[in-house]
Amino acid sequence: MRKRRGSLSSPFAYCLVAMVSGRTYRVVNLHYREAFLELAIRVLGSGRVQVQGKWSKRLRTVPVKDIKGENVPLQASGSAWQFEGENHQRYFIHTVGASEI
């Protein structure tokens, strides 16, 4: 496993990991404004993943879109949310409530 450091907008921020089916990979303390995000990516197999997130404050995740701009089905309850998608694809997560924190 190779680790590189940088900001989230940096191409060096990503870790190259061979993801194993059935395992869950976590990233914690992702900072956004005054909130933090805990992220869990569970590898489902057949190139699919389940992405789960939870915000530390009042932020809420609303529509998730894929790279084509199409909505991805999202299950959300309060500050927790999850969706399924294809591994190695980009998803755009939209939030609301940032002005309240």
C-alpha atoms as an extended CHARMM CRD file, in Angstrom:
* protein
*
       101  EXT
         1         1  MET       CA              0.0000000000        0.0000000000        0.0000000000  PROA      1               0.0000000000
         2         2  ARG       CA              1.3080000000        3.4400000000       -0.9250000000  PROA      2               0.0000000000
         3         3  LYS       CA              0.2300000000        6.4940000000        1.0160000000  PROA      3               0.0000000000
         4         4  ARG       CA              0.5560000000       10.0480000000       -0.1460000000  PROA      4               0.0000000000
         5         5  ARG       CA             -0.3730000000       13.1960000000        1.6810000000  PROA      5               0.0000000000
         6         6  GLY       CA             -1.9540000000       16.3730000000        0.4400000000  PROA      6               0.0000000000
         7         7  SER       CA             -5.1770000000       18.3170000000        0.4800000000  PROA      7               0.0000000000
         8         8  LEU       CA             -8.3920000000       16.6610000000       -0.6850000000  PROA      8               0.0000000000
         9         9  SER       CA             -8.1100000000       18.5930000000       -3.9460000000  PROA      9               0.0000000000
        10        10  SER       CA             -4.5890000000       17.3370000000       -4.5420000000  PROA      10              0.0000000000
        11        11  PRO       CA             -3.9920000000       14.3490000000       -6.8390000000  PROA      11              0.0000000000
        12        12  PHE       CA             -1.6140000000       13.0640000000       -4.1580000000  PROA      12              0.0000000000
        13        13  ALA       CA             -4.3900000000       12.7410000000       -1.5530000000  PROA      13              0.0000000000
        14        14  TYR       CA             -5.4070000000        9.2810000000       -2.6780000000  PROA      14              0.0000000000
        15        15  CYS       CA             -4.1600000000        5.9500000000       -1.3320000000  PROA      15              0.0000000000
        16        16  LEU       CA             -3.7040000000        3.1180000000       -3.7850000000  PROA      16              0.0000000000
        17        17  VAL       CA             -5.1520000000        0.0260000000       -2.1500000000  PROA      17              0.0000000000
        18        18  ALA       CA             -6.2620000000       -3.3090000000       -3.5730000000  PROA      18              0.0000000000
        19        19  MET       CA             -9.7810000000       -3.4440000000       -2.1450000000  PROA      19              0.0000000000
        20        20  VAL       CA            -10.9490000000       -6.8920000000       -1.0220000000  PROA      20              0.0000000000
        21        21  SER       CA            -14.5510000000       -8.0530000000       -1.4500000000  PROA      21              0.0000000000
        22        22  GLY       CA            -16.3940000000       -8.2070000000        1.8810000000  PROA      22              0.0000000000
        23        23  ARG       CA            -14.1050000000       -5.7470000000        3.6550000000  PROA      23              0.0000000000
        24        24  THR       CA            -14.9560000000       -2.2600000000        4.8640000000  PROA      24              0.0000000000
        25        25  TYR       CA            -12.5140000000        0.6180000000        4.5170000000  PROA      25              0.0000000000
        26        26  ARG       CA            -12.9390000000        3.7300000000        6.6710000000  PROA      26              0.0000000000
        27        27  VAL       CA            -11.8270000000        7.3210000000        6.4440000000  PROA      27              0.0000000000
        28        28  VAL       CA            -12.5210000000        9.4990000000        9.4770000000  PROA      28              0.0000000000
        29        29  ASN       CA            -12.1840000000       13.1720000000       10.3300000000  PROA      29              0.0000000000
        30        30  LEU       CA            -12.6420000000       14.5370000000        6.8210000000  PROA      30              0.0000000000
        31        31  HSD       CA            -13.0280000000       18.2420000000        7.5520000000  PROA      31              0.0000000000
        32        32  TYR       CA            -15.6140000000       20.3890000000        5.7220000000  PROA      32              0.0000000000
        33        33  ARG       CA            -16.3360000000       23.8600000000        7.1150000000  PROA      33              0.0000000000
        34        34  GLU       CA            -17.0640000000       23.3110000000       10.8220000000  PROA      34              0.0000000000
        35        35  ALA       CA            -18.1080000000       19.6610000000       10.4050000000  PROA      35              0.0000000000
        36        36  PHE       CA            -16.3660000000       16.3190000000       10.0500000000  PROA      36              0.0000000000
        37        37  LEU       CA            -17.3430000000       13.3580000000        7.9130000000  PROA      37              0.0000000000
        38        38  GLU       CA            -16.8660000000        9.6880000000        8.7590000000  PROA      38              0.0000000000
        39        39  LEU       CA            -16.8480000000        7.5970000000        5.6060000000  PROA      39              0.0000000000
        40        40  ALA       CA            -17.0590000000        3.8100000000        5.2260000000  PROA      40              0.0000000000
        41        41  ILE       CA            -16.7190000000        1.9960000000        1.9050000000  PROA      41              0.0000000000
        42        42  ARG       CA            -17.8050000000       -1.6440000000        1.9210000000  PROA      42              0.0000000000
        43        43  VAL       CA            -16.7320000000       -3.7210000000       -1.0620000000  PROA      43              0.0000000000
        44        44  LEU       CA            -19.7000000000       -5.7850000000       -2.2500000000  PROA      44              0.0000000000
        45        45  GLY       CA            -17.9960000000       -7.6820000000       -5.0750000000  PROA      45              0.0000000000
        46        46  SER       CA            -18.5680000000       -7.5990000000       -8.8390000000  PROA      46              0.0000000000
        47        47  GLY       CA            -17.1100000000       -4.0880000000       -8.9180000000  PROA      47              0.0000000000
        48        48  ARG       CA            -19.7680000000       -2.6760000000       -6.5580000000  PROA      48              0.0000000000
        49        49  VAL       CA            -19.3500000000       -0.7520000000       -3.3080000000  PROA      49              0.0000000000
        50        50  GLN       CA            -21.6330000000        0.5690000000       -0.5960000000  PROA      50              0.0000000000
        51        51  VAL       CA            -20.6830000000        4.0450000000        0.6300000000  PROA      51              0.0000000000
        52        52  GLN       CA            -21.8520000000        5.1150000000        4.0940000000  PROA      52              0.0000000000
        53        53  GLY       CA            -21.2890000000        8.5070000000        5.6490000000  PROA      53              0.0000000000
        54        54  LYS       CA            -22.1420000000       10.4190000000        8.7860000000  PROA      54              0.0000000000
        55        55  TRP       CA            -21.6900000000       14.1250000000        9.4420000000  PROA      55              0.0000000000
        56        56  SER       CA            -20.6770000000       15.3770000000       12.9040000000  PROA      56              0.0000000000
        57        57  LYS       CA            -22.9410000000       18.4360000000       12.7950000000  PROA      57              0.0000000000
        58        58  ARG       CA            -26.0980000000       19.6350000000       11.0740000000  PROA      58              0.0000000000
        59        59  LEU       CA            -24.9620000000       18.9730000000        7.5400000000  PROA      59              0.0000000000
        60        60  ARG       CA            -27.2440000000       16.7360000000        5.5210000000  PROA      60              0.0000000000
        61        61  THR       CA            -26.4410000000       14.8910000000        2.3380000000  PROA      61              0.0000000000
        62        62  VAL       CA            -28.9720000000       15.3990000000       -0.4290000000  PROA      62              0.0000000000
        63        63  PRO       CA            -28.7760000000       14.1680000000       -4.0170000000  PROA      63              0.0000000000
        64        64  VAL       CA            -25.7260000000       12.1340000000       -4.9290000000  PROA      64              0.0000000000
        65        65  LYS       CA            -24.8640000000       12.2520000000       -8.6220000000  PROA      65              0.0000000000
        66        66  ASP       CA            -22.6300000000       10.0680000000      -10.7320000000  PROA      66              0.0000000000
        67        67  ILE       CA            -20.0900000000       11.3490000000      -13.2490000000  PROA      67              0.0000000000
        68        68  LYS       CA            -22.8430000000       11.6300000000      -15.9060000000  PROA      68              0.0000000000
        69        69  GLY       CA            -24.8680000000       13.9140000000      -13.6210000000  PROA      69              0.0000000000
        70        70  GLU       CA            -27.5620000000       11.3090000000      -12.9690000000  PROA      70              0.0000000000
        71        71  ASN       CA            -29.0350000000       10.8670000000       -9.4860000000  PROA      71              0.0000000000
        72        72  VAL       CA            -27.8770000000        7.8490000000       -7.4960000000  PROA      72              0.0000000000
        73        73  PRO       CA            -30.4640000000        6.3230000000       -5.1110000000  PROA      73              0.0000000000
        74        74  LEU       CA            -29.6550000000        7.6140000000       -1.6270000000  PROA      74              0.0000000000
        75        75  GLN       CA            -30.8990000000        6.4060000000        1.7440000000  PROA      75              0.0000000000
        76        76  ALA       CA            -30.5930000000        9.0730000000        4.4290000000  PROA      76              0.0000000000
        77        77  SER       CA            -31.6690000000        9.5710000000        8.0230000000  PROA      77              0.0000000000
        78        78  GLY       CA            -30.5580000000       12.7350000000        9.7950000000  PROA      78              0.0000000000
        79        79  SER       CA            -26.8170000000       13.1510000000        9.3890000000  PROA      79              0.0000000000
        80        80  ALA       CA            -26.2710000000        9.5190000000        8.2370000000  PROA      80              0.0000000000
        81        81  TRP       CA            -26.5900000000        8.3980000000        4.6210000000  PROA      81              0.0000000000
        82        82  GLN       CA            -25.6060000000        5.5990000000        2.2340000000  PROA      82              0.0000000000
        83        83  PHE       CA            -25.6930000000        4.6100000000       -1.4080000000  PROA      83              0.0000000000
        84        84  GLU       CA            -24.3720000000        1.8600000000       -3.6610000000  PROA      84              0.0000000000
        85        85  GLY       CA            -22.2930000000        2.3960000000       -6.7480000000  PROA      85              0.0000000000
        86        86  GLU       CA            -19.5030000000        1.1330000000       -8.9290000000  PROA      86              0.0000000000
        87        87  ASN       CA            -15.9840000000        0.9080000000       -7.5240000000  PROA      87              0.0000000000
        88        88  HSD       CA            -13.4260000000        3.3870000000       -8.9490000000  PROA      88              0.0000000000
        89        89  GLN       CA            -16.1170000000        5.8410000000      -10.0460000000  PROA      89              0.0000000000
        90        90  ARG       CA            -16.5500000000        9.4580000000       -8.9640000000  PROA      90              0.0000000000
        91        91  TYR       CA            -19.6870000000       10.5570000000       -7.1550000000  PROA      91              0.0000000000
        92        92  PHE       CA            -20.6840000000       14.1040000000       -6.2980000000  PROA      92              0.0000000000
        93        93  ILE       CA            -22.2090000000       14.4660000000       -2.8450000000  PROA      93              0.0000000000
        94        94  HSD       CA            -24.3430000000       17.5650000000       -2.3300000000  PROA      94              0.0000000000
        95        95  THR       CA            -24.9370000000       18.9080000000        1.1760000000  PROA      95              0.0000000000
        96        96  VAL       CA            -27.3150000000       21.3350000000        2.8650000000  PROA      96              0.0000000000
        97        97  GLY       CA            -27.1720000000       22.9990000000        6.2490000000  PROA      97              0.0000000000
        98        98  ALA       CA            -23.6450000000       24.4240000000        6.1030000000  PROA      98              0.0000000000
        99        99  SER       CA            -24.8750000000       27.9500000000        6.7920000000  PROA      99              0.0000000000
       100       100  GLU       CA            -26.4510000000       26.7680000000       10.0520000000  PROA      100             0.0000000000
       101       101  ILE       CA            -23.2350000000       25.5290000000       11.6740000000  PROA      101             0.0000000000
